[in-house]
Amino acid sequence: MRSGVGEVCVVGNLPVLRRRRARRALRAARMLDEVVDTQLPFLAQFDQQRRERSANYLAELVKLAQDYRYFANGWIDAKELERRGQDAMAALNRLREDTSARPVTD
């Protein structure tokens, strides 16, 4: 099955449970890609500080989507995906809690 950029996943030869998990992981990766794709055009409208912060936030989502693809391909296991997901959430929380960034009011 080939579903997008960077996705090479042979789902057909996997056991049923693994195949379901792989499909679910690919759906999650595509959803994250859609979020990033819809938000990217707005970056040009932001001031430099907000643009950098938003770009870093989107980069974390891109990395997480890639981790889901790695899991779907069998390159990492569920435990490693969970660890990477926790790392991504921690990074996103740090970006959200950054006191130097002005609140978004527009």
C-alpha positions as CSV (number, residue, x, y, z in Angstrom):
1,M,0.0,0.0,0.0
2,R,1.4,3.4,-0.9
3,S,-0.6,6.3,0.4
4,G,1.5,9.4,0.2
5,V,4.8,11.1,0.3
6,G,7.2,9.0,2.3
7,E,4.7,6.2,2.9
8,V,5.8,2.8,1.8
9,C,3.8,0.3,3.8
10,V,3.1,-3.3,2.8
11,V,0.0,-4.0,4.9
12,G,-1.2,-7.1,3.1
13,N,1.3,-9.5,4.5
14,L,0.9,-8.6,8.2
15,P,-1.1,-10.4,10.8
16,V,-4.7,-8.9,11.2
17,L,-4.1,-7.0,14.5
18,R,-0.8,-5.6,13.2
19,R,-2.5,-4.6,9.9
20,R,-5.2,-2.7,11.8
21,R,-2.7,-0.9,13.9
22,A,-0.7,0.0,10.8
23,R,-3.8,1.3,9.0
24,R,-4.7,3.3,12.1
25,A,-1.2,4.7,12.3
26,L,-1.3,5.8,8.7
27,R,-4.7,7.5,9.2
28,A,-3.2,9.4,12.2
29,A,-0.2,10.4,10.1
30,R,-2.5,11.6,7.3
31,M,-4.6,13.6,9.7
32,L,-1.5,15.3,11.2
33,D,-0.4,16.1,7.6
34,E,-3.7,17.7,6.9
35,V,-3.4,19.9,10.0
36,V,0.1,21.0,9.0
37,D,-1.0,21.6,5.4
38,T,-3.9,23.8,6.4
39,Q,-1.9,25.8,8.8
40,L,1.3,26.4,6.7
41,P,-0.2,29.2,4.5
42,F,-1.0,31.3,7.6
43,L,2.7,31.5,8.7
44,A,3.5,34.2,6.1
45,Q,1.0,36.5,7.8
46,F,2.7,36.3,11.3
47,D,5.4,38.4,12.7
48,Q,8.9,36.8,13.0
49,Q,8.6,35.6,16.6
50,R,5.1,34.1,16.1
51,R,6.1,32.6,12.7
52,E,9.1,30.8,14.3
53,R,7.0,29.5,17.2
54,S,4.3,28.3,14.9
55,A,6.8,26.7,12.5
56,N,8.3,24.8,15.5
57,Y,4.9,23.7,16.6
58,L,4.1,22.4,13.1
59,A,7.6,20.7,12.8
60,E,6.7,18.7,15.9
61,L,3.5,17.6,14.3
62,V,5.4,16.6,11.1
63,K,7.9,14.5,13.2
64,L,5.0,12.8,15.0
65,A,3.4,12.0,11.7
66,Q,6.6,10.5,10.5
67,D,6.8,8.4,13.7
68,Y,3.4,7.0,13.0
69,R,4.6,6.0,9.5
70,Y,7.7,4.3,11.0
71,F,5.4,2.3,13.3
72,A,3.1,1.4,10.3
73,N,6.2,0.2,8.5
74,G,7.3,-1.9,11.5
75,W,10.5,0.2,11.9
76,I,9.6,1.0,15.5
77,D,7.3,-0.8,18.0
78,A,4.3,0.5,19.9
79,K,6.4,1.3,23.0
80,E,8.8,3.4,21.0
81,L,5.9,5.2,19.3
82,E,4.4,5.9,22.7
83,R,7.7,7.3,23.9
84,R,8.1,9.5,20.8
85,G,4.5,10.7,21.2
86,Q,5.1,11.6,24.8
87,D,8.2,13.6,23.7
88,A,6.2,15.4,21.0
89,M,3.5,16.3,23.5
90,A,6.1,17.6,26.0
91,A,7.7,19.7,23.2
92,L,4.3,21.1,22.2
93,N,3.4,21.9,25.8
94,R,6.8,23.8,26.2
95,L,6.0,25.8,23.1
96,R,2.5,26.5,24.3
97,E,3.7,27.6,27.8
98,D,6.4,29.9,26.4
99,T,5.9,33.1,28.4
100,S,7.9,35.2,25.9
101,A,5.3,34.6,23.2
102,R,2.5,37.0,23.0
103,P,-1.0,35.6,23.2
104,V,-2.9,35.2,19.9
105,T,-5.7,37.7,19.9
106,D,-6.3,38.3,16.2
